[in-house]
Amino acid sequence: MSAINRLAAISLAALALAGCATGPNANPADPLEPFNRGVSTFNDKLDTYALKPVATVYSDYMPTPVQLAVGNFFSNVSDVYSAANNLLQGKPSRAAEDTMRVAINSVLGIGGLIDIATPAGLPKYKEDFGQTMGVWGVPAGPYLVLPLFGPSSVRDTTGMVVDRFMDPTSYISPWYAGLGVQGVRVIDGRAQLLGATSLIEAAALDRYSFLRDSYLQRREYLIHEGNPPKKDEEDEQDDKGAPAQPSSPAQPSPSPTPAPPAPATPAAPTAAPTDSKAG
């Protein structure tokens, strides 16, 4: 429960700083950039001197079957709140599949240590309450970097708190046993990202901007099921000034040869709406 309280305090503090983190080159999605960069620097140092070395030792020396079992266990736990979020998003078939995954892996897979559901043909979904709020139309709010947890947003931070209440590992007692389980979870998750970290460091000129843009794009991709709405200039023109498109083909006066273009004039308006819908 203390972790939940810390997340709530971080969200409130970030919102309080929103008014003093503006600038001429500020990203509209990241009005808290000075605060976020500071937290990101803290996370990078924590990762460099603590998380990454421990995760590297874990990845190099822990037997592969044990790593696989640990990953399967936490994956099975995540299916619990994924099922609830699929149901809240109006996807009952996916919620049923998540529930079946939990039942099969928990009973036949020895508490989720063995993933039997995936080879059996049950797909795995990764739904969280942040995505659920996005499906409901709740805006993401400012981009937010959380200590230890990394990239997020005000909406996704709230969703993370709600998901904690649906996570069975949140109720492990005594408290130090639950803290140990969460520690193993963090190390296992960090070990799975060792290769991705090297790729980011090699490809990104500005690591902070790269992670921010990648995170925001991926969240939009997940919320809209891989088909996020396009926000280009053509769509904005279609929404603001729809009569501007038919005005150009409807005026044959600028054409130097009036006779030949006459039969082609009706074809132009039919092509214009199809382009705008496709956009």
C-alpha positions in Angstrom: 0.0 0.0 0.0 2.9 2.4 0.6 3.9 2.1 -3.0 0.4 3.2 -4.0 0.6 6.2 -1.7 4.0 7.2 -3.2 2.6 7.0 -6.7 -0.3 9.3 -5.8 2.0 11.8 -4.1 4.2 11.8 -7.2 1.2 12.5 -9.5 0.0 15.4 -7.3 3.5 16.9 -7.1 3.9 16.7 -10.9 0.5 18.4 -11.4 1.6 21.2 -9.0 4.7 21.8 -11.1 2.8 21.9 -14.4 2.4 25.7 -14.4 6.1 26.5 -14.0 7.5 24.1 -16.6 6.8 25.9 -19.8 9.1 27.3 -22.5 9.1 28.5 -26.1 10.2 25.0 -27.3 8.1 23.0 -24.9 6.5 19.8 -26.3 2.7 20.2 -25.9 2.5 16.6 -24.6 5.3 17.2 -22.1 4.8 20.5 -20.2 6.6 19.0 -17.2 9.8 18.4 -19.2 12.3 20.0 -16.7 10.8 18.0 -13.9 10.7 14.8 -16.0 14.3 15.2 -17.2 15.4 15.4 -13.6 13.5 12.3 -12.6 14.8 10.6 -15.8 18.4 11.4 -14.8 17.8 10.0 -11.3 16.3 6.8 -12.9 19.3 6.5 -15.2 21.8 6.7 -12.4 19.7 4.2 -10.3 19.7 1.9 -13.3 23.4 2.2 -14.0 24.6 1.6 -10.5 22.0 -0.7 -9.1 19.3 -2.2 -11.3 21.3 -3.0 -14.5 24.2 -4.8 -12.6 21.8 -6.9 -10.5 19.7 -7.7 -13.6 22.9 -8.7 -15.5 24.0 -11.0 -12.8 20.5 -12.5 -12.6 20.4 -13.0 -16.4 23.9 -14.5 -16.6 23.9 -16.8 -13.6 20.3 -17.7 -12.8 19.4 -21.0 -14.6 17.2 -20.4 -17.7 14.4 -22.6 -16.5 14.2 -20.6 -13.3 14.1 -17.3 -15.2 11.4 -18.7 -17.5 9.3 -19.9 -14.5 9.6 -16.5 -12.8 8.6 -14.7 -15.9 5.6 -17.0 -16.4 4.5 -16.4 -12.8 4.3 -12.7 -13.2 2.8 -13.0 -16.6 0.0 -15.1 -15.1 -0.5 -12.4 -12.4 -0.9 -9.8 -15.1 -3.6 -11.8 -16.8 -5.8 -11.3 -13.8 -6.1 -7.5 -14.2 -5.9 -7.8 -18.0 -9.1 -9.9 -17.8 -10.8 -7.2 -15.7 -9.7 -4.4 -18.0 -10.8 -6.3 -21.1 -14.2 -6.6 -19.6 -14.3 -2.9 -18.7 -13.4 -2.1 -22.3 -16.3 -4.1 -23.6 -14.3 -7.0 -24.9 -16.0 -10.0 -23.2 -14.4 -12.6 -25.4 -10.9 -11.4 -24.6 -11.8 -11.2 -20.9 -13.0 -14.8 -21.1 -9.7 -15.9 -22.7 -7.7 -14.1 -20.1 -9.7 -15.8 -17.4 -9.1 -19.2 -19.0 -5.4 -18.5 -19.1 -5.3 -17.7 -15.4 -7.3 -20.9 -14.6 -5.3 -23.2 -16.8 -1.9 -21.8 -15.9 -2.7 -21.6 -12.1 -4.0 -25.1 -11.9 -2.1 -27.1 -14.5 0.9 -24.8 -14.7 1.7 -25.0 -10.9 0.6 -21.6 -9.9 1.6 -20.0 -13.3 5.2 -21.2 -13.3 4.6 -23.1 -16.5 2.7 -21.4 -19.4 0.3 -24.0 -20.7 -2.3 -21.7 -22.1 -0.2 -20.2 -24.9 0.7 -23.5 -26.6 -2.9 -24.5 -26.1 -3.9 -21.6 -28.4 -5.1 -19.0 -25.9 -3.6 -15.6 -26.9 -2.1 -13.3 -24.3 -3.4 -9.7 -23.9 -1.8 -7.0 -22.0 -4.5 -4.6 -20.9 -4.2 -2.1 -18.1 -6.5 0.5 -16.5 -4.7 3.3 -18.3 -5.7 1.8 -21.6 -9.2 1.3 -20.3 -9.5 5.0 -19.5 -8.1 5.8 -22.9 -10.8 3.6 -24.5 -13.4 5.5 -22.4 -12.1 8.8 -23.9 -10.0 10.0 -20.9 -7.1 12.2 -22.2 -3.6 11.1 -21.3 -2.7 14.4 -19.6 0.9 15.5 -19.3 3.7 13.0 -19.9 5.1 12.0 -16.6 8.4 10.2 -15.6 8.0 8.3 -12.4 10.9 7.4 -10.1 11.9 3.7 -10.7 8.8 3.1 -12.9 9.9 5.3 -15.8 7.8 6.7 -18.6 4.1 7.3 -17.9 1.4 9.9 -18.0 -1.1 11.3 -15.5 -3.8 9.0 -16.8 -1.5 5.9 -16.9 -0.2 6.7 -13.4 -3.7 6.7 -12.1 -4.3 3.4 -14.0 -1.2 1.9 -12.4 -2.6 2.6 -9.0 -6.0 1.0 -9.9 -4.2 -2.1 -11.4 -2.3 -2.5 -8.1 -5.6 -3.1 -6.3 -6.4 -5.9 -8.9 -2.9 -7.4 -8.6 -2.9 -10.5 -6.3 0.7 -9.9 -5.3 -0.3 -6.6 -3.7 -2.0 -8.6 -0.9 1.0 -10.8 0.1 1.7 -10.7 3.8 3.7 -10.0 5.8 4.7 -6.8 4.1 8.4 -7.7 3.7 7.4 -10.9 1.8 5.4 -8.8 -0.6 8.2 -6.3 -0.9 10.6 -9.2 -1.8 8.2 -10.5 -4.5 8.0 -7.0 -6.0 11.8 -6.8 -6.0 12.1 -10.0 -7.9 9.5 -8.7 -10.3 11.5 -5.6 -11.0 14.8 -7.5 -11.5 13.1 -10.0 -13.8 11.5 -7.3 -15.9 14.8 -5.3 -16.1 16.7 -8.5 -17.2 14.2 -8.9 -20.1 15.1 -5.3 -21.2 18.9 -5.6 -21.3 19.0 -6.0 -25.0 16.6 -3.1 -25.6 18.6 -0.8 -23.5 21.7 -1.3 -25.6 19.7 -0.6 -28.7 18.3 2.6 -27.4 21.7 3.9 -26.3 23.1 3.2 -29.7 20.2 4.6 -31.8 19.0 7.7 -29.8 20.7 11.1 -29.9 18.4 12.4 -27.2 17.5 9.4 -25.0 14.9 11.3 -23.1 13.0 12.5 -26.2 13.3 9.0 -27.8 11.8 7.3 -24.8 9.1 9.9 -24.4 8.0 9.8 -28.1 8.1 6.0 -28.2 6.1 5.7 -25.1 3.3 8.1 -26.2 3.1 6.5 -29.7 2.9 3.0 -28.3 0.2 3.9 -25.8 -1.9 5.4 -28.6 -1.2 2.3 -30.7 -2.4 0.0 -27.9 -5.5 2.0 -27.0 -6.7 2.1 -30.6 -5.9 -1.5 -31.3 -3.1 -0.8 -33.7 -5.1 1.9 -35.7 -4.6 5.2 -34.0 -6.3 8.2 -35.5 -4.2 10.2 -38.0 -3.7 13.9 -37.1 -2.2 15.3 -40.2 -2.7 18.7 -41.9 -5.2 17.2 -44.5 -7.5 15.9 -41.8 -7.4 19.2 -40.0 -8.3 21.0 -43.3 -11.1 18.6 -43.9 -12.5 19.2 -40.4 -12.2 23.0 -40.4 -12.9 23.9 -44.1 -14.7 21.2 -46.0 -15.9 23.6 -48.7 -12.3 24.4 -49.6 -11.8 21.2 -51.5 -14.8 21.3 -53.9 -14.2 24.9 -54.7 -11.0 24.2 -56.8 -12.6 21.6 -59.1 -15.9 23.5 -59.3 -14.1 26.6 -60.9 -13.1 25.7 -64.5 -12.3 29.3 -65.3 -8.5 29.1 -64.5 -8.1 26.3 -67.1 -6.5 27.5 -70.3 -8.5 25.0 -72.5 -12.2 25.1 -71.5 -13.4 22.5 -74.0 -11.4 19.3 -73.1 -11.6 19.6 -69.3 -15.4 19.9 -69.4 -16.2 16.1 -69.3 -13.5 15.5 -66.6 -14.9 18.1 -64.2 -17.5 15.7 -62.6 -14.8 13.2 -61.9 -12.7 15.5 -59.7 -15.3 16.0 -56.8 -15.7 12.2 -56.5 -12.0 11.7 -56.0 -11.6 14.4 -53.4 -14.0 12.9 -50.7 -12.4 9.4 -51.0 -9.0 10.9 -50.2 -10.3 12.7 -47.2 -11.9 9.6 -45.8 -8.9 7.5 -46.4 -6.8 10.0 -44.5 
